[in-house]
Amino acid sequence: MKALTPEERARHKQLSEKLLAARKETVETEKGYEFQYGPDDVTLAELAQWVVAESKCCPFFDFHIDLENGGKLVCLRLTGEEGIKAFIRAEFSIH
Protein backbone atom coordinates (compact mmCIF):
# COMPACT_ATOMS: atom_id res chain seq x y z
CA MET A 1 0.00 0.00 0.00
CA LYS A 2 2.35 2.70 -1.27
CA ALA A 3 -0.37 5.35 -1.23
CA LEU A 4 0.10 5.73 2.54
CA THR A 5 3.12 6.61 4.65
CA PRO A 6 4.20 4.02 7.23
CA GLU A 7 2.51 6.09 9.96
CA GLU A 8 -0.71 6.42 7.96
CA ARG A 9 -0.64 2.70 7.18
CA ALA A 10 -0.27 1.81 10.88
CA ARG A 11 -3.15 4.10 11.87
CA HIS A 12 -5.30 2.79 9.02
CA LYS A 13 -4.66 -0.80 10.11
CA GLN A 14 -5.62 0.11 13.68
CA LEU A 15 -8.84 1.79 12.53
CA SER A 16 -9.67 -1.09 10.17
CA GLU A 17 -9.37 -3.59 13.01
CA LYS A 18 -11.55 -1.42 15.23
CA LEU A 19 -14.21 -1.04 12.52
CA LEU A 20 -14.31 -4.78 11.89
CA ALA A 21 -14.58 -5.60 15.60
CA ALA A 22 -17.15 -2.90 16.44
CA ARG A 23 -19.52 -3.65 13.55
CA LYS A 24 -23.02 -4.23 14.93
CA GLU A 25 -24.74 -5.00 11.66
CA THR A 26 -23.87 -5.49 8.00
CA VAL A 27 -26.57 -4.76 5.44
CA GLU A 28 -26.27 -5.59 1.76
CA THR A 29 -27.44 -2.72 -0.44
CA GLU A 30 -28.11 -2.52 -4.16
CA LYS A 31 -24.58 -1.31 -4.94
CA GLY A 32 -22.53 -2.46 -1.95
CA TYR A 33 -22.71 -2.84 1.82
CA GLU A 34 -23.59 -0.74 4.84
CA PHE A 35 -21.78 -1.25 8.13
CA GLN A 36 -23.61 -0.06 11.24
CA TYR A 37 -22.02 1.02 14.51
CA GLY A 38 -23.06 2.41 17.85
CA PRO A 39 -21.86 5.99 18.39
CA ASP A 40 -20.05 4.90 21.56
CA ASP A 41 -18.11 2.26 19.61
CA VAL A 42 -16.96 4.27 16.58
CA THR A 43 -16.88 8.04 16.19
CA LEU A 44 -17.62 10.03 13.07
CA ALA A 45 -14.06 11.36 13.25
CA GLU A 46 -12.65 7.81 13.21
CA LEU A 47 -14.83 6.87 10.24
CA ALA A 48 -13.77 10.01 8.38
CA GLN A 49 -10.10 9.31 9.10
CA TRP A 50 -10.51 5.73 7.85
CA VAL A 51 -12.29 6.93 4.68
CA VAL A 52 -9.52 9.43 3.86
CA ALA A 53 -6.86 6.70 4.08
CA GLU A 54 -8.96 4.02 2.36
CA SER A 55 -9.75 6.36 -0.54
CA LYS A 56 -6.03 6.76 -1.23
CA CYS A 57 -5.53 3.05 -1.81
CA CYS A 58 -9.04 2.18 -3.05
CA PRO A 59 -10.26 5.14 -5.11
CA PHE A 60 -12.85 2.92 -6.81
CA PHE A 61 -15.03 2.94 -3.65
CA ASP A 62 -17.80 5.46 -3.13
CA PHE A 63 -17.96 6.28 0.58
CA HIS A 64 -21.04 7.41 2.51
CA ILE A 65 -21.09 8.24 6.23
CA ASP A 66 -24.46 8.76 7.91
CA LEU A 67 -25.57 9.58 11.42
CA GLU A 68 -29.08 8.16 11.83
CA ASN A 69 -31.80 7.51 14.37
CA GLY A 70 -31.21 10.72 16.30
CA GLY A 71 -27.48 10.05 16.57
CA LYS A 72 -27.91 6.50 17.86
CA LEU A 73 -26.59 4.82 14.72
CA VAL A 74 -23.40 5.55 12.77
CA CYS A 75 -23.34 4.04 9.28
CA LEU A 76 -20.61 3.57 6.70
CA ARG A 77 -21.72 2.56 3.21
CA LEU A 78 -19.27 1.35 0.63
CA THR A 79 -20.54 1.26 -2.93
CA GLY A 80 -19.11 1.18 -6.41
CA GLU A 81 -19.29 -0.27 -9.87
CA GLU A 82 -20.26 -3.80 -10.86
CA GLY A 83 -18.19 -6.42 -9.04
CA ILE A 84 -17.55 -4.26 -5.97
CA LYS A 85 -19.70 -6.44 -3.70
CA ALA A 86 -17.42 -9.46 -4.13
CA PHE A 87 -14.40 -7.31 -3.33
CA ILE A 88 -16.07 -5.88 -0.22
CA ARG A 89 -17.09 -9.36 0.96
CA ALA A 90 -13.50 -10.58 0.65
CA GLU A 91 -11.85 -7.51 2.19
CA PHE A 92 -14.28 -7.07 5.07
CA SER A 93 -14.85 -10.73 6.00
CA ILE A 94 -18.53 -10.87 5.03
CA HIS A 95 -19.88 -14.40 4.75
Biopython code that builds the backbone (N, CA, C, O; Angstrom):
import numpy as np
from Bio.PDB.StructureBuilder import StructureBuilder

atoms = [
    (1, "MET", "N", (0.844, -1.166, 0.000)),
    (1, "MET", "CA", (0.000, 0.000, 0.000)),
    (1, "MET", "C", (0.895, 1.236, 0.000)),
    (1, "MET", "O", (1.106, 1.854, 1.043)),
    (2, "LYS", "N", (1.409, 1.587, -1.149)),
    (2, "LYS", "CA", (2.353, 2.700, -1.268)),
    (2, "LYS", "C", (1.668, 4.064, -1.222)),
    (2, "LYS", "O", (2.342, 5.090, -1.138)),
    (3, "ALA", "N", (0.353, 4.083, -1.275)),
    (3, "ALA", "CA", (-0.374, 5.351, -1.235)),
    (3, "ALA", "C", (-0.319, 6.000, 0.141)),
    (3, "ALA", "O", (-0.615, 7.186, 0.282)),
    (4, "LEU", "N", (0.059, 5.223, 1.163)),
    (4, "LEU", "CA", (0.099, 5.726, 2.537)),
    (4, "LEU", "C", (1.519, 5.689, 3.086)),
    (4, "LEU", "O", (2.310, 4.815, 2.732)),
    (5, "THR", "N", (1.831, 6.640, 3.947)),
    (5, "THR", "CA", (3.117, 6.612, 4.646)),
    (5, "THR", "C", (3.077, 5.479, 5.678)),
    (5, "THR", "O", (1.994, 4.990, 5.999)),
    (6, "PRO", "N", (4.217, 5.058, 6.196)),
    (6, "PRO", "CA", (4.197, 4.017, 7.232)),
    (6, "PRO", "C", (3.322, 4.392, 8.437)),
    (6, "PRO", "O", (2.639, 3.532, 8.994)),
    (7, "GLU", "N", (3.338, 5.644, 8.835)),
    (7, "GLU", "CA", (2.511, 6.090, 9.960)),
    (7, "GLU", "C", (1.028, 6.017, 9.609)),
    (7, "GLU", "O", (0.213, 5.552, 10.405)),
    (8, "GLU", "N", (0.690, 6.482, 8.408)),
    (8, "GLU", "CA", (-0.707, 6.417, 7.961)),
    (8, "GLU", "C", (-1.170, 4.972, 7.851)),
    (8, "GLU", "O", (-2.294, 4.644, 8.232)),
    (9, "ARG", "N", (-0.314, 4.120, 7.337)),
    (9, "ARG", "CA", (-0.640, 2.702, 7.179)),
    (9, "ARG", "C", (-0.913, 2.058, 8.543)),
    (9, "ARG", "O", (-1.862, 1.288, 8.687)),
    (10, "ALA", "N", (-0.082, 2.372, 9.538)),
    (10, "ALA", "CA", (-0.266, 1.814, 10.883)),
    (10, "ALA", "C", (-1.591, 2.288, 11.485)),
    (10, "ALA", "O", (-2.329, 1.496, 12.071)),
    (11, "ARG", "N", (-1.886, 3.570, 11.339)),
    (11, "ARG", "CA", (-3.151, 4.098, 11.870)),
    (11, "ARG", "C", (-4.336, 3.515, 11.128)),
    (11, "ARG", "O", (-5.358, 3.206, 11.740)),
    (12, "HIS", "N", (-4.215, 3.360, 9.813)),
    (12, "HIS", "CA", (-5.297, 2.791, 9.016)),
    (12, "HIS", "C", (-5.558, 1.342, 9.431)),
    (12, "HIS", "O", (-6.711, 0.925, 9.536)),
    (13, "LYS", "N", (-4.513, 0.592, 9.660)),
    (13, "LYS", "CA", (-4.662, -0.799, 10.115)),
    (13, "LYS", "C", (-5.379, -0.835, 11.457)),
    (13, "LYS", "O", (-6.276, -1.652, 11.664)),
    (14, "GLN", "N", (-4.987, 0.041, 12.362)),
    (14, "GLN", "CA", (-5.616, 0.115, 13.684)),
    (14, "GLN", "C", (-7.111, 0.442, 13.555)),
    (14, "GLN", "O", (-7.947, -0.191, 14.200)),
    (15, "LEU", "N", (-7.435, 1.422, 12.729)),
    (15, "LEU", "CA", (-8.837, 1.787, 12.534)),
    (15, "LEU", "C", (-9.617, 0.674, 11.846)),
    (15, "LEU", "O", (-10.769, 0.418, 12.198)),
    (16, "SER", "N", (-9.001, 0.009, 10.868)),
    (16, "SER", "CA", (-9.672, -1.094, 10.171)),
    (16, "SER", "C", (-10.034, -2.205, 11.142)),
    (16, "SER", "O", (-11.143, -2.737, 11.099)),
    (17, "GLU", "N", (-9.107, -2.552, 12.013)),
    (17, "GLU", "CA", (-9.370, -3.591, 13.010)),
    (17, "GLU", "C", (-10.496, -3.172, 13.947)),
    (17, "GLU", "O", (-11.353, -3.984, 14.297)),
    (18, "LYS", "N", (-10.494, -1.916, 14.350)),
    (18, "LYS", "CA", (-11.551, -1.416, 15.227)),
    (18, "LYS", "C", (-12.903, -1.469, 14.522)),
    (18, "LYS", "O", (-13.895, -1.894, 15.115)),
    (19, "LEU", "N", (-12.950, -1.040, 13.263)),
    (19, "LEU", "CA", (-14.208, -1.042, 12.520)),
    (19, "LEU", "C", (-14.743, -2.455, 12.331)),
    (19, "LEU", "O", (-15.947, -2.682, 12.448)),
    (20, "LEU", "N", (-13.870, -3.396, 12.044)),
    (20, "LEU", "CA", (-14.313, -4.783, 11.888)),
    (20, "LEU", "C", (-14.857, -5.335, 13.203)),
    (20, "LEU", "O", (-15.892, -6.000, 13.213)),
    (21, "ALA", "N", (-14.176, -5.068, 14.297)),
    (21, "ALA", "CA", (-14.578, -5.601, 15.598)),
    (21, "ALA", "C", (-15.844, -4.933, 16.139)),
    (21, "ALA", "O", (-16.644, -5.585, 16.810)),
    (22, "ALA", "N", (-16.034, -3.656, 15.859)),
    (22, "ALA", "CA", (-17.150, -2.902, 16.436)),
    (22, "ALA", "C", (-18.433, -2.985, 15.615)),
    (22, "ALA", "O", (-19.478, -2.500, 16.049)),
    (23, "ARG", "N", (-18.364, -3.584, 14.456)),
    (23, "ARG", "CA", (-19.516, -3.652, 13.551)),
    (23, "ARG", "C", (-20.688, -4.342, 14.242)),
    (23, "ARG", "O", (-20.559, -5.476, 14.703)),
    (24, "LYS", "N", (-21.822, -3.664, 14.313)),
    (24, "LYS", "CA", (-23.019, -4.235, 14.930)),
    (24, "LYS", "C", (-23.877, -4.966, 13.905)),
    (24, "LYS", "O", (-24.505, -5.980, 14.210)),
    (25, "GLU", "N", (-23.893, -4.442, 12.706)),
    (25, "GLU", "CA", (-24.744, -5.002, 11.660)),
    (25, "GLU", "C", (-24.100, -4.732, 10.307)),
    (25, "GLU", "O", (-23.446, -3.709, 10.106)),
    (26, "THR", "N", (-24.297, -5.667, 9.388)),
    (26, "THR", "CA", (-23.870, -5.489, 8.003)),
    (26, "THR", "C", (-25.093, -5.689, 7.130)),
    (26, "THR", "O", (-25.758, -6.722, 7.216)),
    (27, "VAL", "N", (-25.392, -4.712, 6.293)),
    (27, "VAL", "CA", (-26.574, -4.758, 5.443)),
    (27, "VAL", "C", (-26.133, -4.681, 3.988)),
    (27, "VAL", "O", (-25.416, -3.759, 3.599)),
    (28, "GLU", "N", (-26.559, -5.643, 3.191)),
    (28, "GLU", "CA", (-26.270, -5.591, 1.758)),
    (28, "GLU", "C", (-27.201, -4.575, 1.113)),
    (28, "GLU", "O", (-28.406, -4.582, 1.366)),
    (29, "THR", "N", (-26.647, -3.706, 0.284)),
    (29, "THR", "CA", (-27.437, -2.715, -0.440)),
    (29, "THR", "C", (-27.375, -3.042, -1.931)),
    (29, "THR", "O", (-26.696, -3.983, -2.341)),
    (30, "GLU", "N", (-28.073, -2.274, -2.717)),
    (30, "GLU", "CA", (-28.108, -2.524, -4.160)),
    (30, "GLU", "C", (-26.715, -2.463, -4.788)),
    (30, "GLU", "O", (-26.395, -3.251, -5.678)),
    (31, "LYS", "N", (-25.886, -1.521, -4.319)),
    (31, "LYS", "CA", (-24.580, -1.314, -4.941)),
    (31, "LYS", "C", (-23.404, -1.580, -4.019)),
    (31, "LYS", "O", (-22.274, -1.221, -4.350)),
    (32, "GLY", "N", (-23.641, -2.203, -2.864)),
    (32, "GLY", "CA", (-22.535, -2.462, -1.947)),
    (32, "GLY", "C", (-22.999, -2.960, -0.604)),
    (32, "GLY", "O", (-23.889, -3.806, -0.515)),
    (33, "TYR", "N", (-22.387, -2.428, 0.455)),
    (33, "TYR", "CA", (-22.714, -2.837, 1.822)),
    (33, "TYR", "C", (-22.731, -1.631, 2.742)),
    (33, "TYR", "O", (-22.031, -0.642, 2.524)),
    (34, "GLU", "N", (-23.556, -1.744, 3.782)),
    (34, "GLU", "CA", (-23.592, -0.740, 4.840)),
    (34, "GLU", "C", (-23.164, -1.409, 6.134)),
    (34, "GLU", "O", (-23.658, -2.480, 6.486)),
    (35, "PHE", "N", (-22.244, -0.772, 6.835)),
    (35, "PHE", "CA", (-21.780, -1.248, 8.132)),
    (35, "PHE", "C", (-22.340, -0.300, 9.184)),
    (35, "PHE", "O", (-22.203, 0.918, 9.071)),
    (36, "GLN", "N", (-22.973, -0.869, 10.210)),
    (36, "GLN", "CA", (-23.613, -0.063, 11.238)),
    (36, "GLN", "C", (-22.869, -0.197, 12.559)),
    (36, "GLN", "O", (-22.414, -1.277, 12.936)),
    (37, "TYR", "N", (-22.758, 0.938, 13.251)),
    (37, "TYR", "CA", (-22.017, 1.019, 14.510)),
    (37, "TYR", "C", (-22.805, 1.833, 15.527)),
    (37, "TYR", "O", (-23.616, 2.687, 15.171)),
    (38, "GLY", "N", (-22.551, 1.552, 16.792)),
    (38, "GLY", "CA", (-23.061, 2.407, 17.853)),
    (38, "GLY", "C", (-22.144, 3.610, 17.983)),
    (38, "GLY", "O", (-20.935, 3.478, 17.796)),
    (39, "PRO", "N", (-22.691, 4.788, 18.301)),
    (39, "PRO", "CA", (-21.859, 5.993, 18.394)),
    (39, "PRO", "C", (-20.837, 5.938, 19.530)),
    (39, "PRO", "O", (-19.872, 6.703, 19.525)),
    (40, "ASP", "N", (-21.032, 5.060, 20.487)),
    (40, "ASP", "CA", (-20.048, 4.904, 21.563)),
    (40, "ASP", "C", (-18.910, 3.976, 21.156)),
    (40, "ASP", "O", (-17.868, 3.937, 21.811)),
    (41, "ASP", "N", (-19.112, 3.227, 20.070)),
    (41, "ASP", "CA", (-18.109, 2.261, 19.612)),
    (41, "ASP", "C", (-17.173, 2.835, 18.556)),
    (41, "ASP", "O", (-15.980, 2.535, 18.542)),
    (42, "VAL", "N", (-17.727, 3.664, 17.671)),
    (42, "VAL", "CA", (-16.956, 4.267, 16.580)),
    (42, "VAL", "C", (-17.430, 5.710, 16.422)),
    (42, "VAL", "O", (-18.632, 5.968, 16.363)),
    (43, "THR", "N", (-16.503, 6.632, 16.355)),
    (43, "THR", "CA", (-16.878, 8.039, 16.194)),
    (43, "THR", "C", (-16.907, 8.427, 14.715)),
    (43, "THR", "O", (-16.306, 7.766, 13.868)),
    (44, "LEU", "N", (-17.612, 9.503, 14.435)),
    (44, "LEU", "CA", (-17.617, 10.029, 13.069)),
    (44, "LEU", "C", (-16.213, 10.425, 12.639)),
    (44, "LEU", "O", (-15.843, 10.243, 11.479)),
    (45, "ALA", "N", (-15.437, 10.960, 13.559)),
    (45, "ALA", "CA", (-14.059, 11.355, 13.245)),
    (45, "ALA", "C", (-13.220, 10.141, 12.852)),
    (45, "ALA", "O", (-12.422, 10.218, 11.919)),
    (46, "GLU", "N", (-13.393, 9.025, 13.554)),
    (46, "GLU", "CA", (-12.647, 7.809, 13.207)),
    (46, "GLU", "C", (-13.059, 7.290, 11.839)),
    (46, "GLU", "O", (-12.213, 6.883, 11.043)),
    (47, "LEU", "N", (-14.367, 7.304, 11.563)),
    (47, "LEU", "CA", (-14.827, 6.870, 10.241)),
    (47, "LEU", "C", (-14.264, 7.769, 9.150)),
    (47, "LEU", "O", (-13.804, 7.281, 8.118)),
    (48, "ALA", "N", (-14.298, 9.067, 9.370)),
    (48, "ALA", "CA", (-13.771, 10.008, 8.377)),
    (48, "ALA", "C", (-12.279, 9.788, 8.154)),
    (48, "ALA", "O", (-11.811, 9.821, 7.016)),
    (49, "GLN", "N", (-11.541, 9.567, 9.216)),
    (49, "GLN", "CA", (-10.104, 9.310, 9.102)),
    (49, "GLN", "C", (-9.858, 8.022, 8.310)),
    (49, "GLN", "O", (-8.956, 7.971, 7.474)),
    (50, "TRP", "N", (-10.650, 6.995, 8.571)),
    (50, "TRP", "CA", (-10.513, 5.729, 7.852)),
    (50, "TRP", "C", (-10.823, 5.938, 6.363)),
    (50, "TRP", "O", (-10.107, 5.431, 5.499)),
    (51, "VAL", "N", (-11.890, 6.687, 6.070)),
    (51, "VAL", "CA", (-12.291, 6.933, 4.681)),
    (51, "VAL", "C", (-11.197, 7.674, 3.920)),
    (51, "VAL", "O", (-10.907, 7.330, 2.774)),
    (52, "VAL", "N", (-10.591, 8.673, 4.528)),
    (52, "VAL", "CA", (-9.522, 9.429, 3.862)),
    (52, "VAL", "C", (-8.384, 8.493, 3.464)),
    (52, "VAL", "O", (-7.899, 8.552, 2.334)),
    (53, "ALA", "N", (-7.959, 7.635, 4.378)),
    (53, "ALA", "CA", (-6.863, 6.704, 4.077)),
    (53, "ALA", "C", (-7.295, 5.648, 3.067)),
    (53, "ALA", "O", (-6.560, 5.352, 2.125)),
    (54, "GLU", "N", (-8.476, 5.081, 3.257)),
    (54, "GLU", "CA", (-8.956, 4.023, 2.360)),
    (54, "GLU", "C", (-9.118, 4.548, 0.939)),
    (54, "GLU", "O", (-8.855, 3.826, -0.022)),
    (55, "SER", "N", (-9.547, 5.795, 0.802)),
    (55, "SER", "CA", (-9.754, 6.358, -0.535)),
    (55, "SER", "C", (-8.443, 6.543, -1.292)),
    (55, "SER", "O", (-8.440, 6.592, -2.522)),
    (56, "LYS", "N", (-7.336, 6.646, -0.571)),
    (56, "LYS", "CA", (-6.030, 6.760, -1.228)),
    (56, "LYS", "C", (-5.611, 5.447, -1.879)),
    (56, "LYS", "O", (-4.989, 5.447, -2.941)),
    (57, "CYS", "N", (-5.948, 4.342, -1.250)),
    (57, "CYS", "CA", (-5.533, 3.052, -1.811)),
    (57, "CYS", "C", (-6.661, 2.372, -2.592)),
    (57, "CYS", "O", (-6.400, 1.485, -3.404)),
    (58, "CYS", "N", (-7.892, 2.774, -2.357)),
    (58, "CYS", "CA", (-9.040, 2.175, -3.052)),
    (58, "CYS", "C", (-9.947, 3.270, -3.609)),
    (58, "CYS", "O", (-11.074, 3.429, -3.140)),
    (59, "PRO", "N", (-9.476, 4.020, -4.595)),
    (59, "PRO", "CA", (-10.262, 5.141, -5.112)),
    (59, "PRO", "C", (-11.521, 4.717, -5.865)),
    (59, "PRO", "O", (-12.339, 5.563, -6.229)),
    (60, "PHE", "N", (-11.681, 3.425, -6.100)),
    (60, "PHE", "CA", (-12.854, 2.919, -6.812)),
    (60, "PHE", "C", (-14.073, 2.803, -5.900)),
    (60, "PHE", "O", (-15.180, 2.582, -6.391)),
    (61, "PHE", "N", (-13.898, 2.945, -4.585)),
    (61, "PHE", "CA", (-15.027, 2.940, -3.654)),
    (61, "PHE", "C", (-15.724, 4.293, -3.665)),
    (61, "PHE", "O", (-15.083, 5.332, -3.826)),
    (62, "ASP", "N", (-17.032, 4.270, -3.493)),
    (62, "ASP", "CA", (-17.797, 5.458, -3.132)),
    (62, "ASP", "C", (-18.092, 5.305, -1.645)),
    (62, "ASP", "O", (-18.565, 4.254, -1.213)),
    (63, "PHE", "N", (-17.819, 6.329, -0.869)),
    (63, "PHE", "CA", (-17.958, 6.282, 0.584)),
    (63, "PHE", "C", (-19.127, 7.162, 1.022)),
    (63, "PHE", "O", (-19.314, 8.265, 0.509)),
    (64, "HIS", "N", (-19.903, 6.663, 1.968)),
    (64, "HIS", "CA", (-21.037, 7.406, 2.507)),
    (64, "HIS", "C", (-21.036, 7.213, 4.021)),
    (64, "HIS", "O", (-21.056, 6.078, 4.498)),
    (65, "ILE", "N", (-21.012, 8.297, 4.774)),
    (65, "ILE", "CA", (-21.091, 8.236, 6.232)),
    (65, "ILE", "C", (-22.393, 8.913, 6.645)),
    (65, "ILE", "O", (-22.671, 10.043, 6.242)),
    (66, "ASP", "N", (-23.186, 8.216, 7.450)),
    (66, "ASP", "CA", (-24.463, 8.756, 7.906)),
    (66, "ASP", "C", (-24.576, 8.634, 9.415)),
    (66, "ASP", "O", (-24.098, 7.670, 10.013)),
    (67, "LEU", "N", (-25.206, 9.612, 10.012)),
    (67, "LEU", "CA", (-25.572, 9.577, 11.421)),
    (67, "LEU", "C", (-27.091, 9.506, 11.435)),
    (67, "LEU", "O", (-27.760, 10.443, 10.998)),
    (68, "GLU", "N", (-27.641, 8.408, 11.933)),
    (68, "GLU", "CA", (-29.076, 8.158, 11.826)),
    (68, "GLU", "C", (-29.704, 7.945, 13.196)),
    (68, "GLU", "O", (-29.021, 7.865, 14.217)),
    (69, "ASN", "N", (-31.024, 7.856, 13.180)),
    (69, "ASN", "CA", (-31.795, 7.511, 14.373)),
    (69, "ASN", "C", (-31.479, 8.453, 15.538)),
    (69, "ASN", "O", (-31.246, 8.008, 16.662)),
    (70, "GLY", "N", (-31.474, 9.741, 15.259)),
    (70, "GLY", "CA", (-31.206, 10.722, 16.304)),
    (70, "GLY", "C", (-29.820, 10.612, 16.904)),
    (70, "GLY", "O", (-29.623, 10.916, 18.081)),
    (71, "GLY", "N", (-28.854, 10.179, 16.101)),
    (71, "GLY", "CA", (-27.477, 10.054, 16.574)),
    (71, "GLY", "C", (-27.164, 8.729, 17.237)),
    (71, "GLY", "O", (-26.075, 8.550, 17.783)),
    (72, "LYS", "N", (-28.110, 7.793, 17.197)),
    (72, "LYS", "CA", (-27.910, 6.498, 17.861)),
    (72, "LYS", "C", (-27.314, 5.438, 16.945)),
    (72, "LYS", "O", (-27.034, 4.322, 17.383)),
    (73, "LEU", "N", (-27.121, 5.780, 15.683)),
    (73, "LEU", "CA", (-26.585, 4.825, 14.723)),
    (73, "LEU", "C", (-25.622, 5.544, 13.781)),
    (73, "LEU", "O", (-25.975, 6.549, 13.166)),
    (74, "VAL", "N", (-24.418, 5.024, 13.679)),
    (74, "VAL", "CA", (-23.404, 5.549, 12.769)),
    (74, "VAL", "C", (-23.243, 4.525, 11.654)),
    (74, "VAL", "O", (-23.000, 3.348, 11.920)),
    (75, "CYS", "N", (-23.378, 4.966, 10.414)),
    (75, "CYS", "CA", (-23.343, 4.042, 9.281)),
    (75, "CYS", "C", (-22.253, 4.432, 8.285)),
    (75, "CYS", "O", (-22.033, 5.608, 7.994)),
    (76, "LEU", "N", (-21.587, 3.414, 7.780)),
    (76, "LEU", "CA", (-20.615, 3.575, 6.703)),
    (76, "LEU", "C", (-21.084, 2.703, 5.555)),
    (76, "LEU", "O", (-21.197, 1.487, 5.705)),
    (77, "ARG", "N", (-21.358, 3.314, 4.408)),
    (77, "ARG", "CA", (-21.723, 2.560, 3.213)),
    (77, "ARG", "C", (-20.585, 2.618, 2.216)),
    (77, "ARG", "O", (-20.034, 3.680, 1.928)),
    (78, "LEU", "N", (-20.252, 1.460, 1.702)),
    (78, "LEU", "CA", (-19.267, 1.348, 0.628)),
    (78, "LEU", "C", (-20.006, 0.870, -0.603)),
    (78, "LEU", "O", (-20.668, -0.167, -0.577)),
    (79, "THR", "N", (-19.892, 1.626, -1.681)),
    (79, "THR", "CA", (-20.538, 1.260, -2.930)),
    (79, "THR", "C", (-19.551, 1.455, -4.069)),
    (79, "THR", "O", (-18.455, 1.983, -3.882)),
    (80, "GLY", "N", (-19.963, 1.018, -5.251)),
    (80, "GLY", "CA", (-19.106, 1.175, -6.410)),
    (80, "GLY", "C", (-19.707, 0.519, -7.629)),
    (80, "GLY", "O", (-20.900, 0.219, -7.679)),
    (81, "GLU", "N", (-18.868, 0.307, -8.595)),
    (81, "GLU", "CA", (-19.292, -0.269, -9.866)),
    (81, "GLU", "C", (-19.544, -1.770, -9.733)),
    (81, "GLU", "O", (-19.345, -2.361, -8.672)),
    (82, "GLU", "N", (-19.984, -2.361, -10.827)),
    (82, "GLU", "CA", (-20.256, -3.798, -10.860)),
    (82, "GLU", "C", (-19.031, -4.580, -10.385)),
    (82, "GLU", "O", (-17.901, -4.270, -10.761)),
    (83, "GLY", "N", (-19.266, -5.588, -9.563)),
    (83, "GLY", "CA", (-18.188, -6.416, -9.045)),
    (83, "GLY", "C", (-17.663, -5.970, -7.692)),
    (83, "GLY", "O", (-16.882, -6.687, -7.066)),
    (84, "ILE", "N", (-18.081, -4.792, -7.230)),
    (84, "ILE", "CA", (-17.549, -4.262, -5.972)),
    (84, "ILE", "C", (-17.997, -5.086, -4.773)),
    (84, "ILE", "O", (-17.264, -5.199, -3.791)),
    (85, "LYS", "N", (-19.198, -5.666, -4.842)),
    (85, "LYS", "CA", (-19.698, -6.438, -3.701)),
    (85, "LYS", "C", (-18.785, -7.609, -3.371)),
    (85, "LYS", "O", (-18.506, -7.862, -2.199)),
    (86, "ALA", "N", (-18.322, -8.321, -4.379)),
    (86, "ALA", "CA", (-17.423, -9.460, -4.134)),
    (86, "ALA", "C", (-16.130, -8.987, -3.482)),
    (86, "ALA", "O", (-15.608, -9.650, -2.586)),
    (87, "PHE", "N", (-15.620, -7.865, -3.916)),
    (87, "PHE", "CA", (-14.399, -7.311, -3.329)),
    (87, "PHE", "C", (-14.633, -6.930, -1.867)),
    (87, "PHE", "O", (-13.807, -7.229, -1.004)),
    (88, "ILE", "N", (-15.751, -6.275, -1.593)),
    (88, "ILE", "CA", (-16.072, -5.880, -0.216)),
    (88, "ILE", "C", (-16.223, -7.114, 0.667)),
    (88, "ILE", "O", (-15.707, -7.148, 1.784)),
    (89, "ARG", "N", (-16.926, -8.124, 0.171)),
    (89, "ARG", "CA", (-17.091, -9.363, 0.958)),
    (89, "ARG", "C", (-15.744, -9.952, 1.329)),
    (89, "ARG", "O", (-15.544, -10.367, 2.470)),
    (90, "ALA", "N", (-14.826, -9.994, 0.391)),
    (90, "ALA", "CA", (-13.504, -10.576, 0.650)),
    (90, "ALA", "C", (-12.688, -9.709, 1.605)),
    (90, "ALA", "O", (-12.073, -10.229, 2.536)),
    (91, "GLU", "N", (-12.674, -8.415, 1.390)),
    (91, "GLU", "CA", (-11.845, -7.510, 2.191)),
    (91, "GLU", "C", (-12.369, -7.284, 3.603)),
    (91, "GLU", "O", (-11.594, -7.014, 4.520)),
    (92, "PHE", "N", (-13.679, -7.395, 3.778)),
    (92, "PHE", "CA", (-14.284, -7.075, 5.067)),
    (92, "PHE", "C", (-14.891, -8.292, 5.756)),
    (92, "PHE", "O", (-15.731, -8.155, 6.646)),
    (93, "SER", "N", (-14.464, -9.477, 5.343)),
    (93, "SER", "CA", (-14.855, -10.734, 6.001)),
    (93, "SER", "C", (-16.368, -10.882, 6.140)),
    (93, "SER", "O", (-16.876, -11.161, 7.226)),
    (94, "ILE", "N", (-17.075, -10.693, 5.041)),
    (94, "ILE", "CA", (-18.529, -10.874, 5.031)),
    (94, "ILE", "C", (-18.813, -12.252, 4.452)),
    (94, "ILE", "O", (-18.346, -12.595, 3.366)),
    (95, "HIS", "N", (-19.580, -13.026, 5.188)),
    (95, "HIS", "CA", (-19.883, -14.403, 4.746)),
    (95, "HIS", "C", (-21.319, -14.518, 4.327)),
    (95, "HIS", "O", (-21.760, -15.595, 3.926)),
]
sb = StructureBuilder()
sb.init_structure("model")
sb.init_model(0)
sb.init_chain("A")
sb.init_seg("    ")
for serial, (resi, resn, name, xyz) in enumerate(atoms, 1):
    if name == "N":
        sb.init_residue(resn, " ", resi, " ")
    sb.init_atom(name, np.array(xyz, "f"), 0.0, 1.0, " ", f" {name:<3s}", serial, name[0])
structure = sb.get_structure()
